[in-house]
Amino acid sequence: MKNVELFDTTLRDGMQGVGINFTLGDKIKIVHKLDEMKIDFIEGGFPLSNKKEASFFSQIKKEKLQHAKIVAFGSTRKPGAKADEDQHIQALIKTEVEHIILVGKTWKEHVEKVLGTDINENLEIIEDSITYLRKKGHKILFDLEHFFDGFKDDSQYALKVLETASKAGAQTLVLCDTNGGTLPSEVIQIMQQIPQDALAPLGVHFHNDCGTAVANSLIALDYGAVHIQGTINGWGERCGNANLCTIVPSIALKTQYKTNMSAELKKITSLSRYVYEIANIIPEKIQPYVGEAAFCHKAGQHADVINKAPHLMEHINSDLVGNSRDILLSELAGKSTILSKLTKYGSFDKKSKEVQELTEVLKKKEEEGYEYETATASFDILIRKAIKQYKPIIELNNYHLESFKTGAMPSKTVGRIFVTSDNKNMMGAAVSIGPVDTLDKSLRDALTPHYPFLKKINLIDYKVRILDPESAAGAKVRVFITSTDQKREWGTVGVSENIVEASWEALMDSYDYYYNNIVLTVLTKN
């Protein structure tokens, strides 16, 4: 069984993606996560580009890694110079890392128009750079920039570059699709023409401009590659790089090949989301294997099959990659979807009156503008009402909000609320900027002395969607609220022509969900 080396370039090529920025501390954290996953190589960056990149290599020497090898990135020496005088080469040596990824030109047009030399001197540059660094004790992975485009332009010269780098002592020859324009059929055709037995082992580095970077990487394994480069979540220049979060599970679960990361496969979803969080980017829901939607089912027919035989609707078990299945609630849902949500409350079947009632309620609510895909806590309240296991935290008597503005001063809202809970009348008041925040603070002011657990709950997201914009200022709105107690998150929804009323509904669902599912459940157990 062929073992495949995996090379991560998130910290260099990934950072070239739009909106991707990491601090030095971020990069160190990501290194440790990758090391835990048993990635083979981690490219730390280009030490000559800026102080932060140079500082990374100083800092990483102080960190203890269990498996991964840190790699410095740089280019071959300049034309008309010597390797021992070239600042790029010297910067690589100063990193003191054992492994260096050296990039060199393969496409004749790049040699002549970009590098500004002839094809013969380019070969000398490659040979000199690799030989010099090897004499300094470094192991060289050689990136053949624009290899596939160069091969299409002049296959003999591209092969000559491969041969030169191999003879100079590169331990891996990485075929790069730098423009991302190569299709899988071309990868097969080109790799079949490479005399692999006479060369150092081959690796591949694909960009995703045709949407085929993962496919190209996987098919390259069948045609001789033993080394794959990519990034976490597929980030990178333009349309990104080959996505390691897709490649690793595909190799482990779909091929006869093995990787060191395969043993840590259950951590791949966590790794993906951790890197999203570090970059402060919302995760891509439809990402294969690790996305939130990767194992979600919306259609009622699909949910029915999942309940009977999951493998008929899912290509793998979500647990294998540390992800989870979810049955989404929508107007497309059938009784099987409702049934899946009822399982934690007891034994029900499709003929149960509760299932019939909730199916009708869901469709009616969706017609009114409610949406429960992300507001599952609100649907949980509907379930509890249907099965008579719902206890509201309060009964509202009334609330009063008054907004005022004076001159150039920011507007203010004064709120008062009167509620009843456990036969006790309570009053709360607050002053804030917006009506929704004022309402929330007024309610907390009334309830917190009696329900201290409310201090744990925070609203972390608030979204408003206009449902019928043609009604202008009188349009119906849908409000989504996401809440957390630092251990879990839950979403709720409210709908009304009055944005305050819609917000109140979502807010009360949030409190009621926590009260019924966490507080009362704990009290019952005790």
ZANUBA-295283 format. One record per atom (N, C-alpha, C, CB): x, y, z; residue in one letter. Coordinates in steps of 0.05 Angstrom, whole numbers, plus 5000, padded with zeros to 4 digits. Atoms other than C-alpha are relative to their C-alpha. Glycine has a CB too. Layout:
BEGIN
XYZa...
END
This chain:
BEGIN
501749765000m500050005000m501850255000m498150005025m498349765003k503050664977k499350215022k499650134973k500349794980n504151185032n500250274986n502049975023n500049735012v502551905011v500850215020v497150064988v499249774984e506052505040e498150234996e502950094994e501849775002l501653105056l501450255009l497549955017l498549744996f504353815053f498050225002f502050054977f501949784996d500354395081d501450274995d498950005029d499049735007t501455095053t498050225008t500750024971t502049804991t495755455090t501350265009t498349885022t498749764988l500655925124l501650164980l501949915022l498749845021r503756155059r498150034976r502649864991r501849985023d499555994997d497250065008d500149744983d502749944990g493155995038g499650295007g499449835024g500149724992m494656695064m499850194976m502350075017m500249845024q494756934992q497050024990q501749894977q502949995006g487156824990g498850265009g498649775012g501349754993v482457414993v498849985028v497750064980v501149994973g480857605065g501349825020g497249944999g498650194982i485757105096i502450155012i500849744985i497749884987n490457405147n500449875027n499650315004n499350124974f494057085206f502250165014f501049714996f497849884985t498157395261t502149785005t498950125027t497950194993l504557065284l498949795020l502550145012l501250184980g500756775343g498049814987g498650165021g501950185015d495356505296d501549784986d498450174980d498550205015k500556155254k501149785018k502250134985k498950204981i503655815314i497849815010i501350145024i502250174992k496855575338k499249804979k497550185007k500850185022i495155285270i502149784996i499750164974i497850205002v501954935267v499549775020v502750135005v500450214979h500354565332h497549834993h499650135028h502350155008k493454365306k500649814977k497750184992k499250175022l496454095242l501949785009l501550174978l498250204989d501853735281d498449785014d502050135019d501750204987e496453395323e498749814980e497850145016e501350165021m493353155258m502149824985m498650184980m497850155012k500152855238k500450064970k499449705003k499249915027i501053265175i503049974998i499250304995i497250055004d507853115145d501750254998d500549834975d498549765004f510153805124f498250255004f501350014971f501449744996i507954515144i501850224989i499350055030i498549775012e510255085100e499550255017e499250044970e500349774982g511655665147g499750274987g502250005018g500149745013g512256215096g502650074986g499350225019g497749905016f517256625055f501650195018f499050154974f498649844979p522456895105p500950274991p502349855010p499049755009l524657465061l497750204995l501649974975l502249825008s517657755049s499550225021s497549844996s500549804980n516758115116n501049905027n497050085002n499050074974k518758125189k498449785014k500150255018k501750204987k512857705211k500849724991k497050064995k499350265011e514857145165e502749915011e500150004969e497450074989a522057165189a499849935030a502050244997a500450064972s519657185261s498849735005s498350225013s501250274997f515656555251f502149795003f498249944975f497950214999f521956145239f501650025025f501850024975f498649974975s525256435300s498349885023s500550305006s501850104979q519156275343q499549704999q497350144998q500850295003i517655585315i502249825011i499449934971i497850164989k524555345337k499649945030k502750144995k500450034971k522155425409k497649825006k499550275012k502450174996e515855005398e500849714996e497850084980e499550295002k515754255408k497849874982k500049875028k501950145018l512553875350l500549705001l500350114971l499850294998q511153135351q500549864974q497549895013q499950145026h510752965277h500850184977h497349874995h499749835024a510653535227a502850114997a498050225000a497549875006k516753815193k499450284989k501749834979k500449725009i517054575184i501750044975i500750205022i498749955025v518854805114v500150304994v498649844977v499849725008a521355485090a499850014969a502850125009a500549975029f519255735021f501850224989f497050074995f498449805013g523656104973g500549934970g502750035013g499550045029s525856174900s502949944995s499050244984s497250045009t532055974862t501450274998t500049854972t498449755002r537656474856r499350164975r503049945001r500549825023k537257064808k502049944978k500250295008k498250045023p540357034738p502550175004p498650074974p497549854999g547657254733g501250035027g499550274989g498949984973a549057144807a500949725008a497950115020a499350264988k551556584852k498249955024k503050005008k501850084978a547556204903a501050105027a499749705001a498949914974d552256394959d499850305005d502849905004d500349714998e550957134945e497150094999e501650144978e502849935005d543457104933d498550045026d498649784983d501449944974q539157424988q497749815005q499050294999q502250194996h533356944976h501249745012h498649944974h498750254991i537956344986i501050035028i502349924980i498949954974q541356645046q497850025021q501750255001q502249984981a534656805079a498949725007a497750174988a500950274995l532656075072l501949865019l499849844974l498050134983i539155845105i499750115029i502850054990i500249884974k538056335163k497649895017k499750304998k502350124985t531455985181t500849765017t497849924981t499050234986e535555385203e498249765000e500750075029e501750245002v530054905182v501449804981v497250084989v498750215016e532154245151e498849994972e499649735013e501450035026h526954245095h499450274987h497549845003h500649755015i526354785042i498549934975i502750154992i501550035026i521254844986i501050224982i496950015005i498849815019l524755174928l498450004974l503049924995l501649985024v520855434869v501750104977v497650195005v498549935024g523755474799g498350004975g502449814996g501649965024k521355644729k500149744982k501050244984k500250235018t518955094682t499050084972t498249795012t501349915025w515155474628w501950194986w497350145005w498049845015k519755764574k499350305000k500249894972k500849725001e515656404568e500650145026e497150024993e499449884974h516456534643h503050045003h499049825023h497149974998v523956414638v500950254985v501449744988v499049785017e524756914582e498750275007e499449934971e501449744997k519457444598k499950095030k497249974990k500249934971v519157414675v502849995013v498149825014v497450034987l525957154697l502150174985l500949715001l498249835016g529357534640g502649864992g500650255014g497550145008t534356994619t499249804979t501449865024t500650205020d534856414570d499649735014d502349984979d500750264988i532755694581i502349845011i498549834980i497650144990n539855434590n500950105027n502250014979n499249894974e541655914645e498049935022e500350314998e502050084981n535055734679n500749725012n497249994988n499250274990l537455014684l502450025018l500749824976l497749954983e544055264713e499250125027e502050194986e501149884975i540255684764i498949795018i497950214993i501350214985i536255084786i502149815012i498049844983i497950194991e542254624791e501750135022e501849914977e498349864981d546455144828d498650045027d500950274988d501549944975s541055324878s499549755017s497250134993s500550254985i539254614897i502649885011i498749794981i497450114992t546554384900t501150155024t502050004977t498949844978y548654964944y498549955026y499850304992y501550044975l542954874994l500449725011l497050054994l499550284991r544154124997r502749995015r500049804977r497449994987k551454265014k499950135027k502150144982k500349864974k549054705071k498349835019k498650274996k501450194982g545354105099g497049994998g500750065027g502949995003h538254235074h499049784981h499250284990h501450185018k533353755042k498150164984k498549775016k501449825019i530054044981i497649864987i501950104978i502450065016l522953974955l499950214979l497449995018l499849815021f522954294887f497350034986f502149914979f502549935013d516654644862d500550094971d498550235015d499749925028l516454654786l497650184993l500149744981l502149815005e512455284776e499049994972e501050295006e501350015027h507455264718h500849754984h500750254984h499150245015f509654554702f498149914979f500449775020f501950115019f503254344667f499850184976f497349955013f500149815022d502854974625d502649994984d499550295009d497550025014g510254914610g500349754984g502350015021g500050255015f509454194589f498450024975f499049775018f501649975024k503954374541k501450174979k497350135007k498649825019d508354914511d502449874988d500850255015d497550135009d514854514507d500549775019d502450204998d499750224982s514653824537s502949925005s498449764989s497250084997q521953684525q501550185020q501550014973q498649834981y524254294563y498949955029y499550304992y501150054974a519454154621a501349755012a496949974999a498750244990l522353454626l503050045006l499849784978l497249944995k529353744623k500350145028k501250194978k500049884974v527754174684v499749795022v497750215003v500450224982l525253554720l502649855004l497849814990l497550155000e531653184703e502250155015e500949924972e497949834987t536153764725t499650015030t499950284988t500649994972a532753834792a500549745014a497150105005a499750264989s532853094804s503049935004s498749784983s497250064999k540253024788k501550185021k501350044973k498849824981a541853624832a499549915029a499050294996a500550114973g538953244891g497450075014g502250085017g502649954988a531853474902a498749745009a498150154980a501150254990q528352954945q497249954990q500050005031q502750025011t521453104916t499750214978t497850045022t500549835023l519453404849l497150064999l501149884973l502949944997v512853774857v499050144974v499650195024v501249905025l508953884792l497850205007l499049774982l501949794992c505254544800c498250084976c501550245010c501949885019d498954764763d499450285011d497449824998d500049734987t500255484783t497650174990t502550154994t502349855010n494755774738n497349865005n500350054970n502450154993g489755244759g498249934976g498450165019g501650045024g487555124687g500149724988g500950184979g499750275010t489154384680t497749825008t502749885009t502250194995l483653854675l501149725007l498149994976l499050274993p484153134702p501049844977p497749855014p499250155023s484652844633s502850084991s498050034976s497449905008e490753284619e502149905021e500050304999e498150104979v493953074686v500849724993v498750015028v499450285007i493452344665i501949994976i497449854993i498550005024q496152484596q502950085004q498750174978q497349894996i502152894620i501649825018i499850285011i498550164981m504052454679m500949734988m498449955025m499350255013q504151844634q502550034982q497749904983q497749955018q509652174592q502550065016q499450234982q497749944984i514252294651i501649745007i499250155027i498450244994p520051784659p500549985030p502650004984p499949984971q518651704733q502249825013q497449925012q498050184989d523451124744d502850135001d500149744984d497349875001a529351574727a500150265016a500750064971a500149754986l527252144772l499549975030l497850184988l500850004972a526252324845a497049985002a501050275015a502950034997p519252194873p498550254992p499349925028p501649775010l513652634845l497950085021l498749934974l502249894985g508953094883g498450184982g501050165024g501749825016v503353544859v498950235017v497649844987v501149764988h500754244875h498150134981h502450205008h502149915018f494154434843f498550245011f498149784993f501849784993h490355084843h497249934988h501150274988h502850095005n482755074836n498550184981n498650005026n501349815017d481255564780d498049874981d502050144983d502050155016c477455024741c498249835019c501349824980c501650164981g474454724805g500849715001g497150024993g499250285001t478554094795t502549945016t500549934971t497550044985a484354164844a500049755016a500550245019a500150254985v481953594889v500049764981v497550005018v500050225019a480353144830a502749964987a497950064978a497450025012n487053294798n502049875020n501150274992n498250114979s490653144864s499649705003s499650155026s500650284995l487152484874l500749824976l497049965006l499450165024i487952244802i503149984996i498750124975i497150005002a495352434805a501249765016a501250265009a499050234984l496251894859l500049744983l498349975025l500250245017d494051364809d502150004978d497249984988d498049985022y499351604760y502750085010y499150204979y497249994990g505451614805g500650195022g501650074978g499449804979a504952204854a500049865027a498150234999a499950114973v506852044926v499950235021v502549835004v499849764983h506452754954h497950204990h502950135000h502149815008i500553234954i500250255017i497149885003i500049744986q500553974972q497250124998q502150194988q502649874999g494354364992g499750175024g497849794999g500549824977t491154815044t497549905015t499750294991t502450054985i486054745099i497850174988i500450055030i502449875011n479154925071n500450104971n499250235017n499649935028g482255015002g500650294994g497649934984g499449725004w484355735013w502550044983w500350145027w497649945015g489456074968g499450214979g501049754987g500149805021e490856534910e497649954981e502649994983e502250005018r484856704866r497749815010r500949914971r502150194993c480156094870c500949795020c499049864975c499150184979g484455734921g501649774991g497749905015g498350235004n488555104927n498449745003n502450005019n501250264994a487054364931a499349995030a501949764992a501049994973n482954274995n500849745015n497050045001n499250244984l486353805045l497849885016l502450085018l502250104984c479953745084c498249824983c498350235012c501450185018t477053395023t501849774992t498950144976t498150205010i483253035000i500649785020i502650144992i499250204979v485152705066v497849795005v500650155026v502150214997p478352365078p499649834975p497450125008p500350155025s477952165005s502149794997s500050194976s497850205001i484751825008i499449785020i502750135005i500350204978a483251485074a497649824996a499750155027a502550155001l476151255058l499349904972l497850175010l500950075028k475951184982k502249884983k499050254987k497850115016t482850944959t501549785016t501950224992t498350214988q487850394973q502550125012q500849794980q497649874990y493050914993y499750085030y500650254984y500249924972k494751135064k501650255005k501049775019k498649764992t497051765098t500349995031t498650274991t499849994971n499451915169n497650145012n502650145008n502349864990m493452365176m497549835002m499450244983m502350175000s488651795164s499249905028s500549754982s500550094973a489351565236a498650215017a502649915014a501249784985e486952245260e497550114986e502050225004e502249905018l481052295211l497750125015l499149774983l502349894985k475852425265k500450295009k499549825024k499549734992k479253085280k499950204976k502850025013k499849835024i478753355208i497950225000i499849834975i502149794999t472153725218t500750215021t497349885008t499149824980s474754035282s502250184990s500949865025s497749845011l481154255247l499050214980l502049814985l501149815019s477254575190s498750245013s498049864982s501449784987r472854975236r501850175018r497749895017r498149854984y478555165281y501550214983y502149815013y498549815018v482355485223v498150224990v501249854976v502049795007y475955845201y499850205023y497249874994y500349834977e475256115271e502450195004e499649845026e497549834998i482556355274i500050224979i502549824997i500049815021a481556705208a497650195001a500049864973a502449844996n474957005232n498350004974n500750295007n501650045024i471256725171i497849805006i501849904976i502350194997i464356395170i500649754984i497350144992i499550265015p465255655152p498249964976p499849775019p501550075023e463055435084e498249755006e501949944975e501850214991k456855015099k500149754981k497250105002k500350235018i456954585036i502749874993i498750094974i497450125004q464254385041q499849705004q502250125019q500250294996p464953625031p501349915026p501449864976p499150134975y466053195093y499750175025y502949934996y499749844976v467053775142v497950225003v502750115002v501949784999g461654275124g497549935017g499150074972g502450044983e455554375168e497849864985e499050275011e502150135016a451054155111a500849744988a499250194978a499050255013a455253555090a498349765005a502849955008a501750234993f450553075126f497350105009f501449835022f502649904994c444253495129c498049904979c500050315001c502150105018h437753245099h497550175004h499449705005h502249814999k431853695082k497449874990k500650254985k502450125012a426953315038a499049785018a500649884972a501250214984g422052875075g500649724992g497050045001g499450275011q423452285030q502849915009q499849994969q497350064992h430852325046h500149935030h501950244994h500050054971a429452365121a498849725006a498450215014a501350264996d425051745115d502149784995d497649964981d498050205007v430751355082v502249995022v501350064973v498049984979i435751605135i499149845025i500550295007i501150144976n431251325190n500149704996n497250095006n500150285006k431150645155k502849884994k498249944977k497450105009a438050565124a501850234992a499849794977a498549765006p442851165128p501949974977p501550085025p498050035021h447950875080h498850034972h501449735002h501349965026l442850935024l499950294992l497249885000l500149715005m443151695030m502650145007m497850125015m497549884992e450151825057e502349834991e500250055030e497850165012h456651615023h501949895021h501550164980h498550114977i460151535091i498550075025i502950135000i501049934974n458451555164n501350265010n500549765021n499049744992s459152265189s502049985023s497750195007s498250034976d462652015253d502849964991d499049775017d497350075009l468651795212l501750254996l499949854973l498549755004v470552525199v499450205022v499450124972v500549834978g468152805265g497750204995g502450155007g502249825006n461953125234n497449875011n499750044969n502550114990s454552995250s497850044981s499350125027s502349995018r448052875215r497950195012r498849724996r502249844990d442153355219d497749974980d500950305003d502450005017i435053305193i498850275002i498049775010i500949735000l432853995173l496950034999l501250154976l502949944999l425954285185l499350214979l499150095028l500849805020s422454625127s497349904989s502150034977s502550085012e416154605085e500349754983e499050234982e499550255015l419354025048l500049755019l502750014986l499850224981a419453615112a497549825000a500550115028a502250194998g415152995119g499849905029g500249774981g500450114973k413052585179k502649885011k497849805000k497550124991s419852235181s501850215013s501449874976s498549784989t423152905194t499050075028t500050254982t501249944974i418353065251i500649775020i496950044997i499550234982l419252365279l502850005010l499449744984l497250004991s426852445281s500450205022s501850064976s499849794979k425953075324k498649925026k498950264990k501650084977l421152725371l501349775016l497349914992l498950254987t425652125389t500950055028t502249904983t498949954973k428752455450k497850045021k501850245000k502249964982y421752555480y498349765005y498350224990y501650244995g419151855477g499649844975g497450075011g500550185022s416451315431s497650104983s499549725010s502149915018f412551575371f500349864974f500150314997f499950095028d410851345301d498550194982d498949714997d501249815019k408151665238k497050045005k500549914972k502849984995k401051535261k499350155026k498749735000k500549864974s401851885328s498750274995s502750035016s501449745004k397252485336k501950245002k497850035020k498049784997e403252905358e501550054973e502049935022e498649985025v406752755292v498250144979v500949724989v502049885018q400452935253q499750305005q497249865002q500449734992e399553575292e502450174993e499550025030e497549845005l406853805286l500550034970l502349875013l499749985029t406953655211t498350234989t499249744986t501849785009e401054125201e500950275011e497149955010e499049754988v403854645249v502450114985v500749965030v497649925014l410554655213l499350134973l501849764996l500749905026k407354755145k498650275002k498249804984k501449754995k402755305172k501950225008k497849975022k498149804992k408455665206k501850094977k501749885023k498349935022e412855635144e498450194981e500949754985e501649835017e407055945104e499950295011e497249894997e500149744987e406956515155e502650154999e499049975028e497449875002g414356645144g502149895019g499750295005g498050124981y417656235199y501849814984y498549855023y498150195012e423755825182e501649885023e502050154980e498950144977y426555295228y502649854995y498049815011y497550145006e432855035194e502250075020e501050074971e498049914981t437255455239t498850075027t501650234989t501449934975a431955595292a498849755013a497950224994a501150254990t431354895319t499050025029t502249794999t501049964973a430455155390a497150095000a501750215015a502849915002s423955495369s498249764993s499750224979s501650235007f421554845338f499849815024f501249854976f500150174975d423354485403d497750105018d502750025015d502249894984i418454955438i497349914989i500150315000i502450105013l413054755387l499549705008l500150034970l500250284993i414554025402i499049975029i502749854997i500850014971r413954135478r497150075004r501850185016r502849924998k407354485468k498249774991k499450254984k501650215011a404753905426a499849755019a501149914973a500050244983i406753365476i499550085030i502749864998i500849904973k404653785537k502449985020k497749835010k497750004982q411753845565q501350284999q502149794991q499049725002y412354605560y499250165024y499050134974y500649814978k412855095618k501350264994k501049885027k498849745006p413855825600p501350125024p497950204989p498649884978i418756205642i498550235012i502850084992i501649774990i414056805647i497450004985i501650264996i502449915014e407257065629e500250304998e497349915015e499649725004l407657755599l497450155008l500750064971l502249834995n403058275629n500050244980n500150115030n499749795020n405658865588n502950105000n498050235004n497549855001y411859225565y499650264986y502349834985y500249735011h412859955547h502850104992h498750205021h497449905010l418460235504l499550294990l501149824977l500249725009e419660975491e502750104991e498950185023e497549905011s425061245446s500050314999s500549884971s499949715002f427461965448f502850094990f499450135028f497549895010k432862395416k500050305004k500449934969k499749724995t435463085434t502450114985t500350065030t497849875015g439663505386g501849794987g501650175019g498050175012a446063165365a500649755016a502550154995a499550234983m445862665422m498849744988m498850045028m501150255010p444861925404p497349945012p502049775006p502650074990s437861665411s500249805023s498249884977s500250194977k435861285474k497349885001k500750155026k502550144996t430460785490t499749935029t499749754982t500650074973v427260715558v497949785000v498950255017v501950235000g423760055573g499249925028g501249774986g501050114975r419359785628r498449754993r498250205016r501450245005i416559085632i498849895025i501949794987i501450124977f411558735678f499249724992f497450175007f500450295006v411357975680v499249865025v502549884988v500750174978t408757415723t501549734996t496949955002t498650265001s412956795739s499749865027s503050054993s500550154975d411256255789d498250155020d502749925014d502049864984n405356675813n501250255013n498949835021n498849754990k410057265828k499950214979k502849955010k500049775019n409157945795n502850135002n497850205006n497349895001m415758245773m500050244981m502149794992m499749775017m417858905742m503050054995m498750255012m497249945007g424259085705g500150254983g501349774985g499749755016a426959715672a502850024990a499250255017a497349975011a432859905629a500050244981a500949754985a499649805021v435660455584v502249914982v500750285013v497950085019s439460295521s499550154974s499949694995s500349865025i440160515449i497749904984i502649984984i502150115017g435660045411g497849875016g501249794981g502350114986p428759775429p500449715008p497650034984p499750294994v430759035425v501849965023v501049864975v498150034978d436759105470d498850105027d502650164994d501349904977t432659525518t498049805011t498550274994t501950204992l427258995520l501449775014l498449904976l498550224989d432358455534d501050075028d502449924982d498949914974k435558855590k497850045021k501650254997k502249974982s428859015621s499149735011s497650154986s500850274992l426958285622l502049885019l499649824975l498050104982r433558095653r499950145028r502850044988r500249864975d432758635705d497749895018d499550314995d502350114985a426058335725a500649715010a497550004983a499850294994l428057595724l502649915014l499849864974l497450114991t435457535742t500149965031t502250204993t499950064972p434457605818p498649735007p498650225016p501450254995h429757005814h501249774984h497050034994h498850215017y433256625758y502950084993y498349974973y497249925004p440756735765p501349884975p501749935024p498850135024f442156265706f499950184976f498549734994f500149825023l440256825659l502650154995l497750205004l497449875003k447057125673k501849854980k501450035027k498350175017k450056545633k499350044970k499749715007k501049995027i445956695571i500750274987i497049964999i499449765015n448457185519n499049974972n503150054999n500850005028l445657375451l502550064983l497850224995l497549965016i451357295400i499450074971i501649755002i500649925028d447657415335d497050084998d500649764980d502749895004y441457805313y499850074971y499550255019y500449955029k438957795241k497150064994k501049764984k502749935009v432958115208v499849974970v499450305008v500550055028r430057905142r497250114993r500249704992r502649905009i424458295106i498849804981i500450284985i501250215015l419557795078l498350104977l498249835019l501649895023d415158235034d500750294996d496949975007d499049735003p419158855014p498050184985p502650004985p501949835014e413459084969e498150155019e498449824981e501749864980s409759285033s501450235013s499149805021s498449774991a415259805046a500249995030a498750264991a499649984972a415360045118a498249815016a499650285010a501950184986g409559575136g500649714995g497250064992g499450275008a413158955113a500349825024a502649994984a499650204979k413258315154k503049935001k498349744994k497250074997v420058145183v500349745015v501550235015v499250254986r423357505206r502550065016r500449764980r497749954983v428157565264v501249745010v499250185025v498550234990f433457045280f501850095023f501749864978f498249944978i437057045347i501649745006i498450095025i498250224991t442956605366t500950065028t502449954980t499249964972s444356515440s502049785008s497549995018s498150194990t449656165480t500250025030t502850054987t499350004972d451355965551d503049935004d498349805017d497150065002q458755875531q500649704996q501450105025q499650285005k457755125527k498549904975k499049845024k501650085022r452355075474r498850254987r497849805008r501349785015e448955515421e497349904991e501750094976e502650085010w441655515400w498850244985w498249905022w501249795016g437555905349g497050015003g500849974971g502949964998t430556195353t499150204979t499250095029t501149835021v425856565306v497450135009v499649834974v502649874996g420157065309g499250144974g500250205023g501049875024v415757355254v497750195007v499149794979v502149814995s411457975255s500350254981s499950095030s499749745014e409958635219e501450205018e497250114991e498749824981n412758955282n502749875008n498250045026n497450124995i420258845289i500549955029i502250184988i499750044972v419958915364v498549755009v499050255016v501550244993e414558385369e501349754990e497150024989e498550235011a418457915324a502449945017a500850054971a497750034983s424558025367s499349895027s501550275003s500950114974w420657905431w499449704998w497450165008w500750285003e418057245404e502649834999e498449964974e497550155002a425157005385a501450005027a501850124978a498749974974l427757265452l498849815021l499950295010l501450174981m422556905493m500449704994m497150065001m499450285007d423656255454d502849925010d499849964970d497250064991s431056305471s500149945030s501850244993s500150044971y429656375546y498549755007y498850245014y501750244994d424155845545d501549744993d497450024985d498550245008y428555355508y502049925022y501550044973y497950054980y434155415559y498649915027y501750255005y501450064975y429255405618y498949714999y497650205004y501350265002n425654775593n502149774996n498049994978n498250215008n431554385565n502449975019n501050054973n497750014983i437054565614i499250025030i502050234993i500549944972v434454865679v498049795012v498850285003v502050194989l428154435690l500949714998l497350044985l499050275003t431653815664t501949935023t501449964973t498250044978v437153895716v498549975026v502150235001v501650014975l432054025771l498649735002l498150235001l501450255000t428153405751t501949775007t498749954972t498150224994k434352965753k500950005029k502550034982k499149984972n436353235821n497749945020n501050285005n
END
